[in-house]
Amino acid sequence: MPQIHYGEKVDVWMTPSLDGVALPGPATLIIPGAVIASAPEVVDSGMDTSVTILVSQDQVQVLVQAMRDGVIDLVAIPVSGNEL
């Protein structure tokens, strides 16, 4: 599992869950290009991980609602020269 660090960009995806308000369905990109503000030094792939991202004020409501309605995943955006 790749590590993410301060200043790197990630896309934020939400997959609705049965526990949330939204109907289960496919993952949706909710915030493209969010910037990592802080991340743990070590990530255990078997546990949830808390990461702080910087988002604009108009994205806060979208993110908070998505956190209530489903599962949030961050997808690292490769930096130039590190494309997949």
PDB file of N, CA, C and O in Angstrom:
ATOM      1  N   MET A   1       0.850  -1.171   0.000  1.00  0.00           N
ATOM      2  CA  MET A   1       0.000   0.000   0.000  1.00  0.00           C
ATOM      3  C   MET A   1       0.901   1.241   0.000  1.00  0.00           C
ATOM      4  O   MET A   1       1.775   1.376   0.856  1.00  0.00           O
ATOM      5  N   PRO A   2       0.684   2.142  -0.961  1.00  0.00           N
ATOM      6  CA  PRO A   2       1.530   3.342  -1.006  1.00  0.00           C
ATOM      7  C   PRO A   2       1.214   4.299   0.139  1.00  0.00           C
ATOM      8  O   PRO A   2       0.069   4.416   0.576  1.00  0.00           O
ATOM      9  N   GLN A   3       2.241   4.969   0.607  1.00  0.00           N
ATOM     10  CA  GLN A   3       2.069   5.979   1.646  1.00  0.00           C
ATOM     11  C   GLN A   3       1.686   7.308   0.993  1.00  0.00           C
ATOM     12  O   GLN A   3       2.100   7.599  -0.130  1.00  0.00           O
ATOM     13  N   ILE A   4       0.905   8.098   1.695  1.00  0.00           N
ATOM     14  CA  ILE A   4       0.605   9.451   1.236  1.00  0.00           C
ATOM     15  C   ILE A   4       1.177  10.413   2.261  1.00  0.00           C
ATOM     16  O   ILE A   4       1.243  10.112   3.453  1.00  0.00           O
ATOM     17  N   HIS A   5       1.584  11.559   1.780  1.00  0.00           N
ATOM     18  CA  HIS A   5       2.273  12.519   2.626  1.00  0.00           C
ATOM     19  C   HIS A   5       1.684  13.915   2.449  1.00  0.00           C
ATOM     20  O   HIS A   5       0.950  14.186   1.499  1.00  0.00           O
ATOM     21  N   TYR A   6       2.025  14.783   3.383  1.00  0.00           N
ATOM     22  CA  TYR A   6       1.590  16.178   3.359  1.00  0.00           C
ATOM     23  C   TYR A   6       1.836  16.787   1.972  1.00  0.00           C
ATOM     24  O   TYR A   6       2.900  16.616   1.376  1.00  0.00           O
ATOM     25  N   GLY A   7       0.826  17.498   1.483  1.00  0.00           N
ATOM     26  CA  GLY A   7       0.953  18.227   0.229  1.00  0.00           C
ATOM     27  C   GLY A   7       0.610  17.437  -1.016  1.00  0.00           C
ATOM     28  O   GLY A   7       0.420  18.021  -2.083  1.00  0.00           O
ATOM     29  N   GLU A   8       0.528  16.111  -0.903  1.00  0.00           N
ATOM     30  CA  GLU A   8       0.167  15.309  -2.073  1.00  0.00           C
ATOM     31  C   GLU A   8      -1.327  15.436  -2.351  1.00  0.00           C
ATOM     32  O   GLU A   8      -2.110  15.762  -1.460  1.00  0.00           O
ATOM     33  N   LYS A   9      -1.708  15.176  -3.592  1.00  0.00           N
ATOM     34  CA  LYS A   9      -3.113  15.273  -3.983  1.00  0.00           C
ATOM     35  C   LYS A   9      -3.744  13.891  -4.067  1.00  0.00           C
ATOM     36  O   LYS A   9      -3.109  12.909  -4.452  1.00  0.00           O
ATOM     37  N   VAL A  10      -5.024  13.854  -3.690  1.00  0.00           N
ATOM     38  CA  VAL A  10      -5.812  12.624  -3.763  1.00  0.00           C
ATOM     39  C   VAL A  10      -7.197  12.945  -4.302  1.00  0.00           C
ATOM     40  O   VAL A  10      -7.698  14.057  -4.131  1.00  0.00           O
ATOM     41  N   ASP A  11      -7.806  11.973  -4.948  1.00  0.00           N
ATOM     42  CA  ASP A  11      -9.218  12.073  -5.300  1.00  0.00           C
ATOM     43  C   ASP A  11     -10.006  11.394  -4.192  1.00  0.00           C
ATOM     44  O   ASP A  11      -9.597  10.351  -3.683  1.00  0.00           O
ATOM     45  N   VAL A  12     -11.144  11.987  -3.816  1.00  0.00           N
ATOM     46  CA  VAL A  12     -11.990  11.441  -2.756  1.00  0.00           C
ATOM     47  C   VAL A  12     -13.209  10.790  -3.405  1.00  0.00           C
ATOM     48  O   VAL A  12     -13.969  11.433  -4.128  1.00  0.00           O
ATOM     49  N   TRP A  13     -13.372   9.503  -3.128  1.00  0.00           N
ATOM     50  CA  TRP A  13     -14.488   8.726  -3.669  1.00  0.00           C
ATOM     51  C   TRP A  13     -15.392   8.272  -2.532  1.00  0.00           C
ATOM     52  O   TRP A  13     -14.929   8.018  -1.420  1.00  0.00           O
ATOM     53  N   MET A  14     -16.686   8.172  -2.821  1.00  0.00           N
ATOM     54  CA  MET A  14     -17.648   7.677  -1.829  1.00  0.00           C
ATOM     55  C   MET A  14     -18.441   6.543  -2.452  1.00  0.00           C
ATOM     56  O   MET A  14     -18.950   6.655  -3.568  1.00  0.00           O
ATOM     57  N   THR A  15     -18.537   5.439  -1.704  1.00  0.00           N
ATOM     58  CA  THR A  15     -19.380   4.325  -2.102  1.00  0.00           C
ATOM     59  C   THR A  15     -20.518   4.236  -1.099  1.00  0.00           C
ATOM     60  O   THR A  15     -20.277   3.975   0.080  1.00  0.00           O
ATOM     61  N   PRO A  16     -21.761   4.449  -1.545  1.00  0.00           N
ATOM     62  CA  PRO A  16     -22.893   4.362  -0.609  1.00  0.00           C
ATOM     63  C   PRO A  16     -22.955   2.989   0.044  1.00  0.00           C
ATOM     64  O   PRO A  16     -22.609   1.979  -0.569  1.00  0.00           O
ATOM     65  N   SER A  17     -23.405   2.967   1.311  1.00  0.00           N
ATOM     66  CA  SER A  17     -23.505   1.707   2.038  1.00  0.00           C
ATOM     67  C   SER A  17     -24.939   1.475   2.480  1.00  0.00           C
ATOM     68  O   SER A  17     -25.765   2.387   2.455  1.00  0.00           O
ATOM     69  N   LEU A  18     -25.224   0.251   2.881  1.00  0.00           N
ATOM     70  CA  LEU A  18     -26.555  -0.077   3.383  1.00  0.00           C
ATOM     71  C   LEU A  18     -26.865   0.655   4.677  1.00  0.00           C
ATOM     72  O   LEU A  18     -28.032   0.879   5.000  1.00  0.00           O
ATOM     73  N   ASP A  19     -25.818   1.033   5.427  1.00  0.00           N
ATOM     74  CA  ASP A  19     -26.017   1.717   6.702  1.00  0.00           C
ATOM     75  C   ASP A  19     -26.328   3.196   6.524  1.00  0.00           C
ATOM     76  O   ASP A  19     -26.895   3.822   7.420  1.00  0.00           O
ATOM     77  N   GLY A  20     -25.959   3.763   5.371  1.00  0.00           N
ATOM     78  CA  GLY A  20     -26.143   5.193   5.154  1.00  0.00           C
ATOM     79  C   GLY A  20     -27.528   5.513   4.622  1.00  0.00           C
ATOM     80  O   GLY A  20     -28.369   4.628   4.463  1.00  0.00           O
ATOM     81  N   VAL A  21     -27.749   6.776   4.352  1.00  0.00           N
ATOM     82  CA  VAL A  21     -29.036   7.255   3.850  1.00  0.00           C
ATOM     83  C   VAL A  21     -29.186   6.932   2.368  1.00  0.00           C
ATOM     84  O   VAL A  21     -30.276   6.595   1.907  1.00  0.00           O
ATOM     85  N   ALA A  22     -28.089   7.036   1.627  1.00  0.00           N
ATOM     86  CA  ALA A  22     -28.146   6.809   0.180  1.00  0.00           C
ATOM     87  C   ALA A  22     -28.350   5.320  -0.131  1.00  0.00           C
ATOM     88  O   ALA A  22     -27.978   4.455   0.663  1.00  0.00           O
ATOM     89  N   LEU A  23     -28.933   5.042  -1.272  1.00  0.00           N
ATOM     90  CA  LEU A  23     -29.089   3.670  -1.715  1.00  0.00           C
ATOM     91  C   LEU A  23     -27.728   3.125  -2.106  1.00  0.00           C
ATOM     92  O   LEU A  23     -26.892   3.867  -2.621  1.00  0.00           O
ATOM     93  N   PRO A  24     -27.488   1.825  -1.869  1.00  0.00           N
ATOM     94  CA  PRO A  24     -26.202   1.251  -2.285  1.00  0.00           C
ATOM     95  C   PRO A  24     -26.026   1.437  -3.785  1.00  0.00           C
ATOM     96  O   PRO A  24     -26.985   1.347  -4.551  1.00  0.00           O
ATOM     97  N   GLY A  25     -24.828   1.690  -4.181  1.00  0.00           N
ATOM     98  CA  GLY A  25     -24.592   1.903  -5.599  1.00  0.00           C
ATOM     99  C   GLY A  25     -23.120   1.993  -5.900  1.00  0.00           C
ATOM    100  O   GLY A  25     -22.290   1.698  -5.039  1.00  0.00           O
ATOM    101  N   PRO A  26     -22.781   2.394  -7.105  1.00  0.00           N
ATOM    102  CA  PRO A  26     -21.376   2.473  -7.490  1.00  0.00           C
ATOM    103  C   PRO A  26     -20.661   3.637  -6.802  1.00  0.00           C
ATOM    104  O   PRO A  26     -21.285   4.589  -6.335  1.00  0.00           O
ATOM    105  N   ALA A  27     -19.343   3.527  -6.757  1.00  0.00           N
ATOM    106  CA  ALA A  27     -18.522   4.599  -6.189  1.00  0.00           C
ATOM    107  C   ALA A  27     -18.655   5.847  -7.054  1.00  0.00           C
ATOM    108  O   ALA A  27     -18.825   5.763  -8.270  1.00  0.00           O
ATOM    109  N   THR A  28     -18.574   7.019  -6.397  1.00  0.00           N
ATOM    110  CA  THR A  28     -18.685   8.301  -7.073  1.00  0.00           C
ATOM    111  C   THR A  28     -17.538   9.193  -6.644  1.00  0.00           C
ATOM    112  O   THR A  28     -17.229   9.293  -5.456  1.00  0.00           O
ATOM    113  N   LEU A  29     -16.907   9.842  -7.612  1.00  0.00           N
ATOM    114  CA  LEU A  29     -15.881  10.822  -7.305  1.00  0.00           C
ATOM    115  C   LEU A  29     -16.569  12.062  -6.760  1.00  0.00           C
ATOM    116  O   LEU A  29     -17.344  12.704  -7.468  1.00  0.00           O
ATOM    117  N   ILE A  30     -16.286  12.410  -5.482  1.00  0.00           N
ATOM    118  CA  ILE A  30     -16.958  13.567  -4.891  1.00  0.00           C
ATOM    119  C   ILE A  30     -16.062  14.793  -4.787  1.00  0.00           C
ATOM    120  O   ILE A  30     -16.556  15.919  -4.840  1.00  0.00           O
ATOM    121  N   ILE A  31     -14.749  14.596  -4.638  1.00  0.00           N
ATOM    122  CA  ILE A  31     -13.822  15.726  -4.558  1.00  0.00           C
ATOM    123  C   ILE A  31     -12.534  15.351  -5.292  1.00  0.00           C
ATOM    124  O   ILE A  31     -11.740  14.558  -4.787  1.00  0.00           O
ATOM    125  N   PRO A  32     -12.329  15.913  -6.472  1.00  0.00           N
ATOM    126  CA  PRO A  32     -11.078  15.647  -7.184  1.00  0.00           C
ATOM    127  C   PRO A  32      -9.955  16.556  -6.674  1.00  0.00           C
ATOM    128  O   PRO A  32     -10.186  17.727  -6.374  1.00  0.00           O
ATOM    129  N   GLY A  33      -8.763  16.019  -6.579  1.00  0.00           N
ATOM    130  CA  GLY A  33      -7.586  16.823  -6.287  1.00  0.00           C
ATOM    131  C   GLY A  33      -7.514  17.454  -4.916  1.00  0.00           C
ATOM    132  O   GLY A  33      -6.998  18.563  -4.783  1.00  0.00           O
ATOM    133  N   ALA A  34      -8.018  16.778  -3.879  1.00  0.00           N
ATOM    134  CA  ALA A  34      -7.891  17.296  -2.513  1.00  0.00           C
ATOM    135  C   ALA A  34      -6.433  17.174  -2.069  1.00  0.00           C
ATOM    136  O   ALA A  34      -5.724  16.263  -2.497  1.00  0.00           O
ATOM    137  N   VAL A  35      -5.993  18.084  -1.219  1.00  0.00           N
ATOM    138  CA  VAL A  35      -4.604  18.103  -0.764  1.00  0.00           C
ATOM    139  C   VAL A  35      -4.517  17.507   0.640  1.00  0.00           C
ATOM    140  O   VAL A  35      -5.319  17.838   1.514  1.00  0.00           O
ATOM    141  N   ILE A  36      -3.535  16.625   0.847  1.00  0.00           N
ATOM    142  CA  ILE A  36      -3.317  16.010   2.154  1.00  0.00           C
ATOM    143  C   ILE A  36      -2.742  17.052   3.114  1.00  0.00           C
ATOM    144  O   ILE A  36      -1.716  17.669   2.827  1.00  0.00           O
ATOM    145  N   ALA A  37      -3.411  17.245   4.255  1.00  0.00           N
ATOM    146  CA  ALA A  37      -2.917  18.152   5.294  1.00  0.00           C
ATOM    147  C   ALA A  37      -2.124  17.375   6.341  1.00  0.00           C
ATOM    148  O   ALA A  37      -1.120  17.867   6.857  1.00  0.00           O
ATOM    149  N   SER A  38      -2.578  16.154   6.654  1.00  0.00           N
ATOM    150  CA  SER A  38      -1.817  15.278   7.558  1.00  0.00           C
ATOM    151  C   SER A  38      -2.253  13.836   7.333  1.00  0.00           C
ATOM    152  O   SER A  38      -3.407  13.550   7.013  1.00  0.00           O
ATOM    153  N   ALA A  39      -1.289  12.941   7.511  1.00  0.00           N
ATOM    154  CA  ALA A  39      -1.538  11.510   7.352  1.00  0.00           C
ATOM    155  C   ALA A  39      -0.621  10.783   8.324  1.00  0.00           C
ATOM    156  O   ALA A  39       0.457  11.283   8.646  1.00  0.00           O
ATOM    157  N   PRO A  40      -1.035   9.606   8.798  1.00  0.00           N
ATOM    158  CA  PRO A  40      -0.190   8.863   9.731  1.00  0.00           C
ATOM    159  C   PRO A  40       1.086   8.379   9.051  1.00  0.00           C
ATOM    160  O   PRO A  40       1.127   8.185   7.836  1.00  0.00           O
ATOM    161  N   GLU A  41       2.120   8.190   9.858  1.00  0.00           N
ATOM    162  CA  GLU A  41       3.399   7.696   9.332  1.00  0.00           C
ATOM    163  C   GLU A  41       3.283   6.255   8.835  1.00  0.00           C
ATOM    164  O   GLU A  41       3.900   5.877   7.839  1.00  0.00           O
ATOM    165  N   VAL A  42       2.482   5.460   9.546  1.00  0.00           N
ATOM    166  CA  VAL A  42       2.318   4.046   9.196  1.00  0.00           C
ATOM    167  C   VAL A  42       0.834   3.778   8.986  1.00  0.00           C
ATOM    168  O   VAL A  42      -0.002   4.196   9.787  1.00  0.00           O
ATOM    169  N   VAL A  43       0.516   3.080   7.906  1.00  0.00           N
ATOM    170  CA  VAL A  43      -0.865   2.735   7.599  1.00  0.00           C
ATOM    171  C   VAL A  43      -1.013   1.226   7.652  1.00  0.00           C
ATOM    172  O   VAL A  43      -0.252   0.499   7.013  1.00  0.00           O
ATOM    173  N   ASP A  44      -1.999   0.751   8.420  1.00  0.00           N
ATOM    174  CA  ASP A  44      -2.311  -0.676   8.504  1.00  0.00           C
ATOM    175  C   ASP A  44      -3.486  -0.934   7.568  1.00  0.00           C
ATOM    176  O   ASP A  44      -4.586  -0.434   7.801  1.00  0.00           O
ATOM    177  N   SER A  45      -3.261  -1.706   6.518  1.00  0.00           N
ATOM    178  CA  SER A  45      -4.311  -1.940   5.523  1.00  0.00           C
ATOM    179  C   SER A  45      -5.518  -2.679   6.101  1.00  0.00           C
ATOM    180  O   SER A  45      -6.577  -2.703   5.474  1.00  0.00           O
ATOM    181  N   GLY A  46      -5.378  -3.276   7.276  1.00  0.00           N
ATOM    182  CA  GLY A  46      -6.481  -3.989   7.897  1.00  0.00           C
ATOM    183  C   GLY A  46      -7.357  -3.120   8.779  1.00  0.00           C
ATOM    184  O   GLY A  46      -8.333  -3.602   9.355  1.00  0.00           O
ATOM    185  N   MET A  47      -7.018  -1.842   8.889  1.00  0.00           N
ATOM    186  CA  MET A  47      -7.771  -0.941   9.765  1.00  0.00           C
ATOM    187  C   MET A  47      -8.126   0.345   9.018  1.00  0.00           C
ATOM    188  O   MET A  47      -7.463   0.720   8.051  1.00  0.00           O
ATOM    189  N   ASP A  48      -9.185   1.012   9.487  1.00  0.00           N
ATOM    190  CA  ASP A  48      -9.511   2.329   8.949  1.00  0.00           C
ATOM    191  C   ASP A  48      -8.396   3.287   9.317  1.00  0.00           C
ATOM    192  O   ASP A  48      -7.771   3.146  10.368  1.00  0.00           O
ATOM    193  N   THR A  49      -8.147   4.254   8.461  1.00  0.00           N
ATOM    194  CA  THR A  49      -7.096   5.228   8.691  1.00  0.00           C
ATOM    195  C   THR A  49      -7.685   6.623   8.612  1.00  0.00           C
ATOM    196  O   THR A  49      -8.479   6.919   7.720  1.00  0.00           O
ATOM    197  N   SER A  50      -7.299   7.469   9.536  1.00  0.00           N
ATOM    198  CA  SER A  50      -7.764   8.852   9.551  1.00  0.00           C
ATOM    199  C   SER A  50      -6.729   9.741   8.879  1.00  0.00           C
ATOM    200  O   SER A  50      -5.557   9.752   9.258  1.00  0.00           O
ATOM    201  N   VAL A  51      -7.184  10.486   7.874  1.00  0.00           N
ATOM    202  CA  VAL A  51      -6.338  11.405   7.119  1.00  0.00           C
ATOM    203  C   VAL A  51      -7.059  12.748   7.084  1.00  0.00           C
ATOM    204  O   VAL A  51      -8.282  12.793   6.945  1.00  0.00           O
ATOM    205  N   THR A  52      -6.316  13.835   7.207  1.00  0.00           N
ATOM    206  CA  THR A  52      -6.905  15.172   7.102  1.00  0.00           C
ATOM    207  C   THR A  52      -6.588  15.728   5.721  1.00  0.00           C
ATOM    208  O   THR A  52      -5.437  15.730   5.284  1.00  0.00           O
ATOM    209  N   ILE A  53      -7.645  16.205   5.034  1.00  0.00           N
ATOM    210  CA  ILE A  53      -7.458  16.794   3.715  1.00  0.00           C
ATOM    211  C   ILE A  53      -7.945  18.239   3.724  1.00  0.00           C
ATOM    212  O   ILE A  53      -8.794  18.624   4.528  1.00  0.00           O
ATOM    213  N   LEU A  54      -7.390  19.020   2.817  1.00  0.00           N
ATOM    214  CA  LEU A  54      -7.817  20.400   2.650  1.00  0.00           C
ATOM    215  C   LEU A  54      -8.852  20.446   1.530  1.00  0.00           C
ATOM    216  O   LEU A  54      -8.594  20.000   0.411  1.00  0.00           O
ATOM    217  N   VAL A  55     -10.024  20.989   1.846  1.00  0.00           N
ATOM    218  CA  VAL A  55     -11.078  21.140   0.841  1.00  0.00           C
ATOM    219  C   VAL A  55     -11.611  22.557   0.920  1.00  0.00           C
ATOM    220  O   VAL A  55     -11.455  23.241   1.932  1.00  0.00           O
ATOM    221  N   SER A  56     -12.243  22.989  -0.164  1.00  0.00           N
ATOM    222  CA  SER A  56     -12.835  24.318  -0.170  1.00  0.00           C
ATOM    223  C   SER A  56     -14.100  24.318   0.686  1.00  0.00           C
ATOM    224  O   SER A  56     -14.671  23.262   0.960  1.00  0.00           O
ATOM    225  N   GLN A  57     -14.525  25.484   1.097  1.00  0.00           N
ATOM    226  CA  GLN A  57     -15.695  25.599   1.973  1.00  0.00           C
ATOM    227  C   GLN A  57     -16.942  24.999   1.334  1.00  0.00           C
ATOM    228  O   GLN A  57     -17.772  24.418   2.033  1.00  0.00           O
ATOM    229  N   ASP A  58     -17.086  25.129   0.033  1.00  0.00           N
ATOM    230  CA  ASP A  58     -18.277  24.577  -0.618  1.00  0.00           C
ATOM    231  C   ASP A  58     -18.221  23.057  -0.761  1.00  0.00           C
ATOM    232  O   ASP A  58     -19.223  22.443  -1.130  1.00  0.00           O
ATOM    233  N   GLN A  59     -17.069  22.432  -0.475  1.00  0.00           N
ATOM    234  CA  GLN A  59     -16.950  20.978  -0.528  1.00  0.00           C
ATOM    235  C   GLN A  59     -17.174  20.316   0.831  1.00  0.00           C
ATOM    236  O   GLN A  59     -17.337  19.098   0.906  1.00  0.00           O
ATOM    237  N   VAL A  60     -17.181  21.104   1.900  1.00  0.00           N
ATOM    238  CA  VAL A  60     -17.308  20.542   3.246  1.00  0.00           C
ATOM    239  C   VAL A  60     -18.626  19.788   3.405  1.00  0.00           C
ATOM    240  O   VAL A  60     -18.630  18.657   3.892  1.00  0.00           O
ATOM    241  N   GLN A  61     -19.729  20.387   3.008  1.00  0.00           N
ATOM    242  CA  GLN A  61     -21.029  19.730   3.164  1.00  0.00           C
ATOM    243  C   GLN A  61     -21.082  18.431   2.362  1.00  0.00           C
ATOM    244  O   GLN A  61     -21.607  17.426   2.842  1.00  0.00           O
ATOM    245  N   VAL A  62     -20.544  18.445   1.149  1.00  0.00           N
ATOM    246  CA  VAL A  62     -20.521  17.236   0.319  1.00  0.00           C
ATOM    247  C   VAL A  62     -19.744  16.128   1.023  1.00  0.00           C
ATOM    248  O   VAL A  62     -20.191  14.982   1.060  1.00  0.00           O
ATOM    249  N   LEU A  63     -18.588  16.464   1.580  1.00  0.00           N
ATOM    250  CA  LEU A  63     -17.746  15.473   2.250  1.00  0.00           C
ATOM    251  C   LEU A  63     -18.394  14.943   3.522  1.00  0.00           C
ATOM    252  O   LEU A  63     -18.412  13.733   3.751  1.00  0.00           O
ATOM    253  N   VAL A  64     -18.923  15.832   4.344  1.00  0.00           N
ATOM    254  CA  VAL A  64     -19.555  15.391   5.595  1.00  0.00           C
ATOM    255  C   VAL A  64     -20.755  14.493   5.301  1.00  0.00           C
ATOM    256  O   VAL A  64     -20.924  13.461   5.951  1.00  0.00           O
ATOM    257  N   GLN A  65     -21.586  14.869   4.336  1.00  0.00           N
ATOM    258  CA  GLN A  65     -22.741  14.036   3.983  1.00  0.00           C
ATOM    259  C   GLN A  65     -22.278  12.678   3.448  1.00  0.00           C
ATOM    260  O   GLN A  65     -22.864  11.647   3.777  1.00  0.00           O
ATOM    261  N   ALA A  66     -21.245  12.680   2.638  1.00  0.00           N
ATOM    262  CA  ALA A  66     -20.726  11.424   2.088  1.00  0.00           C
ATOM    263  C   ALA A  66     -20.199  10.514   3.189  1.00  0.00           C
ATOM    264  O   ALA A  66     -20.363   9.295   3.119  1.00  0.00           O
ATOM    265  N   MET A  67     -19.567  11.097   4.207  1.00  0.00           N
ATOM    266  CA  MET A  67     -19.063  10.304   5.327  1.00  0.00           C
ATOM    267  C   MET A  67     -20.205   9.633   6.082  1.00  0.00           C
ATOM    268  O   MET A  67     -20.025   8.551   6.640  1.00  0.00           O
ATOM    269  N   ARG A  68     -21.364  10.256   6.104  1.00  0.00           N
ATOM    270  CA  ARG A  68     -22.537   9.686   6.785  1.00  0.00           C
ATOM    271  C   ARG A  68     -23.222   8.620   5.931  1.00  0.00           C
ATOM    272  O   ARG A  68     -23.793   7.665   6.458  1.00  0.00           O
ATOM    273  N   ASP A  69     -23.160   8.790   4.600  1.00  0.00           N
ATOM    274  CA  ASP A  69     -23.921   7.936   3.692  1.00  0.00           C
ATOM    275  C   ASP A  69     -23.167   6.711   3.197  1.00  0.00           C
ATOM    276  O   ASP A  69     -23.779   5.802   2.636  1.00  0.00           O
ATOM    277  N   GLY A  70     -21.851   6.666   3.393  1.00  0.00           N
ATOM    278  CA  GLY A  70     -21.132   5.532   2.830  1.00  0.00           C
ATOM    279  C   GLY A  70     -19.690   5.466   3.280  1.00  0.00           C
ATOM    280  O   GLY A  70     -19.308   5.998   4.322  1.00  0.00           O
ATOM    281  N   VAL A  71     -18.908   4.799   2.463  1.00  0.00           N
ATOM    282  CA  VAL A  71     -17.495   4.568   2.734  1.00  0.00           C
ATOM    283  C   VAL A  71     -16.681   5.535   1.876  1.00  0.00           C
ATOM    284  O   VAL A  71     -16.954   5.712   0.688  1.00  0.00           O
ATOM    285  N   ILE A  72     -15.676   6.158   2.498  1.00  0.00           N
ATOM    286  CA  ILE A  72     -14.813   7.108   1.801  1.00  0.00           C
ATOM    287  C   ILE A  72     -13.481   6.428   1.477  1.00  0.00           C
ATOM    288  O   ILE A  72     -12.884   5.777   2.335  1.00  0.00           O
ATOM    289  N   ASP A  73     -13.028   6.585   0.249  1.00  0.00           N
ATOM    290  CA  ASP A  73     -11.717   6.090  -0.177  1.00  0.00           C
ATOM    291  C   ASP A  73     -10.949   7.235  -0.807  1.00  0.00           C
ATOM    292  O   ASP A  73     -11.518   8.071  -1.509  1.00  0.00           O
ATOM    293  N   LEU A  74      -9.650   7.263  -0.546  1.00  0.00           N
ATOM    294  CA  LEU A  74      -8.763   8.240  -1.172  1.00  0.00           C
ATOM    295  C   LEU A  74      -7.921   7.513  -2.212  1.00  0.00           C
ATOM    296  O   LEU A  74      -7.399   6.427  -1.960  1.00  0.00           O
ATOM    297  N   VAL A  75      -7.799   8.126  -3.379  1.00  0.00           N
ATOM    298  CA  VAL A  75      -6.995   7.561  -4.455  1.00  0.00           C
ATOM    299  C   VAL A  75      -5.880   8.548  -4.761  1.00  0.00           C
ATOM    300  O   VAL A  75      -6.136   9.688  -5.148  1.00  0.00           O
ATOM    301  N   ALA A  76      -4.620   8.096  -4.582  1.00  0.00           N
ATOM    302  CA  ALA A  76      -3.477   8.963  -4.817  1.00  0.00           C
ATOM    303  C   ALA A  76      -3.398   9.371  -6.275  1.00  0.00           C
ATOM    304  O   ALA A  76      -3.646   8.569  -7.175  1.00  0.00           O
ATOM    305  N   ILE A  77      -3.048  10.628  -6.495  1.00  0.00           N
ATOM    306  CA  ILE A  77      -2.827  11.144  -7.847  1.00  0.00           C
ATOM    307  C   ILE A  77      -1.328  11.144  -8.071  1.00  0.00           C
ATOM    308  O   ILE A  77      -0.604  11.848  -7.366  1.00  0.00           O
ATOM    309  N   PRO A  78      -0.841  10.369  -9.038  1.00  0.00           N
ATOM    310  CA  PRO A  78       0.608  10.315  -9.257  1.00  0.00           C
ATOM    311  C   PRO A  78       1.177  11.686  -9.607  1.00  0.00           C
ATOM    312  O   PRO A  78       0.563  12.456 -10.345  1.00  0.00           O
ATOM    313  N   VAL A  79       2.346  11.974  -9.072  1.00  0.00           N
ATOM    314  CA  VAL A  79       3.032  13.217  -9.432  1.00  0.00           C
ATOM    315  C   VAL A  79       3.717  12.994 -10.757  1.00  0.00           C
ATOM    316  O   VAL A  79       3.966  11.853 -11.147  1.00  0.00           O
ATOM    317  N   SER A  80       4.025  14.071 -11.455  1.00  0.00           N
ATOM    318  CA  SER A  80       4.669  13.990 -12.763  1.00  0.00           C
ATOM    319  C   SER A  80       5.919  13.101 -12.684  1.00  0.00           C
ATOM    320  O   SER A  80       6.756  13.268 -11.796  1.00  0.00           O
ATOM    321  N   GLY A  81       6.027  12.184 -13.597  1.00  0.00           N
ATOM    322  CA  GLY A  81       7.155  11.276 -13.615  1.00  0.00           C
ATOM    323  C   GLY A  81       6.872   9.961 -12.905  1.00  0.00           C
ATOM    324  O   GLY A  81       7.647   9.011 -13.014  1.00  0.00           O
ATOM    325  N   ASN A  82       5.744   9.906 -12.166  1.00  0.00           N
ATOM    326  CA  ASN A  82       5.376   8.685 -11.445  1.00  0.00           C
ATOM    327  C   ASN A  82       4.059   8.128 -11.952  1.00  0.00           C
ATOM    328  O   ASN A  82       3.344   7.461 -11.204  1.00  0.00           O
ATOM    329  N   GLU A  83       3.724   8.389 -13.209  1.00  0.00           N
ATOM    330  CA  GLU A  83       2.451   7.922 -13.742  1.00  0.00           C
ATOM    331  C   GLU A  83       2.387   6.406 -13.728  1.00  0.00           C
ATOM    332  O   GLU A  83       3.407   5.723 -13.822  1.00  0.00           O
ATOM    333  N   LEU A  84       1.172   5.894 -13.610  1.00  0.00           N
ATOM    334  CA  LEU A  84       0.960   4.447 -13.598  1.00  0.00           C
ATOM    335  C   LEU A  84       1.084   3.898 -15.003  1.00  0.00           C
ATOM    336  O   LEU A  84       0.939   2.693 -15.210  1.00  0.00           O
TER     337      LEU A  84
END
